[in-house]
Amino acid sequence: MRNYLLLCFQLPSIMIPTTEMKRETLSTPKLYFERWIMLWYLSMANLFSDWVCFSIAPVMNIAEEAYVGLHPSTLVSAFLAFNCCSTICEPAIVQKIGLRNAVVLGCVIMTLGCLIISGIPGLWSTSYGSLLVGTVFVGVAQPFFQCTPALLAANWFGANERTLATTIALQATQFGIAAAYIVGTNLVSNKAQLQDYFDVITLMTAFLLVGVVLHFKEKPPTPPSYSQQGKLDNMIVNTSIWEILSDIFVLFKTPGFVSALTSFVCSLTINVIVSEFFASMLLLQGHDQIFIGYAGALYQVMIVSGAVAVGYVVDQQKSYWSSNVACYAVTCMGLYSLSMAINRQMPLLTVLSVQVIGFFSGPIQGIAAETAVEITYPSDENTIVAVQQVFSNLMSAILVPVFHVLRDPYTHEYTASVNLIFILTVVCMVVHASFRPELKRSNIDRTNSEYALLKRDSLLSARAAR
C-alpha cells in the first residue's frame, strides 16, 4: 500500500522523465544549428571520398591515354576491396575511440590519400602508381564516414528526423560522384590538366580536415529521443573484435535483418554500377563529354532528391516497408526501360531511364539502414551500417568487372549487363516484400512506455530499499 501511494504522488514526474525536460534544450537555436553542422561535416567527408573513387570515370578516355593500361573500373574495384577490409575493423575502432575521433582519423587518412594522388611539387606528380595507392588510402578512410551516419543521427537527431539525417549523410556520396562528372568534364580536356584536377581535390579535403578537427563533436549535452536515452542508460561498449562478431551474429538471427541488408546492398550496387558505366553508355550513343558530365551529375542529384523526399515521408509516416516496395517497383521498370533503350539505340530514353532509376533506387539505401536499426534496437547503429557496407562493397566489387565483361564483344553495348542487374533487383524486391518490419525503436519513442516503466521501477526499488 505504501508503495502504491508513493507511486500516485510520483506519477506525474515519472511518466514524464527528466530526460524529456532536458531533451527540450535541443530545440535551442545553437544546438539546432550545431547538429546540422555535424551532419554537414560527415556528408562532406562522404562526398570527397566518392569524388576520389570516381574522379576519372567521366574522363576515362583522357585518363587511359595518360596512364597506359588503366581502366576506371580497376580503381573502383581496388577502392571497394580495401574499403571492405577497413569496414570490418571500423566498428571496433569507433567503439574504442568514439565517433568524433573516428571521423577525424578518416579525414586524416583521406587527405593523405589525396596528397599521394596529386603529389608534392618537386618530389613526385600524379602517376598510375600514385593514383592507385592514393585511391586505396581513400577507400580505407571511407568507412569512418559511410558507416557512421545512423550513429550520428541517433546521437543528434530526434525520432522524426533520423531517417532524413541518415539518408542525407549516406547519399552525400552521390554529390561526390556528381562533382566528378561536373568538375572532371569541365576542368579536364587534356592529359596535362589531370594534375590540376587532383590538386583541387587535395586542397578541398585539407580544408575539410581542418574544419573537422576544430568543430566536429561526439554528441549533444543530452540525448535527443527517449530511445537514445534508454539505450545510453543500458549500453555495453564492446571493443573486442570477438564481442563485435558475436553482436553481428545476433543481428543475422534477428527476423528481417537479412531483408534490410539485401535492400541496402541492392540500392548501393545499382548506384555504383550506373555511376561507373553511365559515361560509357552515353559515349556509345554519340554524346559529347560536356553532355555526359551534366547528365551524370543530374543522375546523382536525382538519387539525393529521391532519397530526401522519400526519407522525409518515411520519417513522418514510418512507412518503411511500403515506401521501399514502391521504390523497388519503379526501379525495376527503369532498369527494364534502360535495357530496351540501350538495345534499340534510343539515347533520350537511356538518359530518362537512368534518371528514374536514380530517383527511386536512392531512397532504398537510407530506408534499409534505418529499418535495420529499428528491428534490431538497441543494437549499435554503427555496427549495423558497417555490416551493410561490407556486403554492399563486396557485391559491388564483384559486379563492376562482371558488368563490364558481359557487354557485347562487338558493339560494346551493355544490354546483357543491365538485364543481370534487373533480375537481381527483382529478386531483392521479392525478398524485401516477404517481411514486414517491427519498428521497435519508433514504438518506444511514440509511447515512451518502456522508458517510463524502467524509470518508475528503478525509483520504486530505490525507495523501497530505504
Buried (B, 14 or more C-beta within 10 A) or exposed (E): EEEEEBBEEBEEEBBEBEBBEBBEEBEEEEBEEBBBBBBBBBBBBBBBBBBBBBBBBBBBEBBBEBBEEBBBBBBBBBBBBBBBBBBBBBBBBBBEEBBBBBBBBBBBBBBBBBBBBBBEEEEEBBEBEBBBBBBBBBBBBBBBBBBBBBBBBBBBBBBBBBBBBBBBBBBBBBBBBBBBBBBBBBBBEEEEBBBEBBBBBBEBBBEBBEBBEEEBBBBBEBBBBBBBBBBBBEEEEBEEEEBBBEBBEEBEEBEBBBBBBBBBBBBBBBBBBBBBBBBBBBBBBEBEBEBBBBBBBBBBBBBBBBBBBBBBBBBEEBBBBEBBBBBBBBBBBBBBBBBBBBBEEBBEBBBBBBBBBBBBBBBBBBBBBBBBBBBBBBBBBBBBBBBBBBBBBBBBBBBBBEBBEBBBEEEEBBBBBBBBBBEBBBEBBEBBBEBEBBBBBBBBBEEBEBBBEBBBEEBBEEEEEE
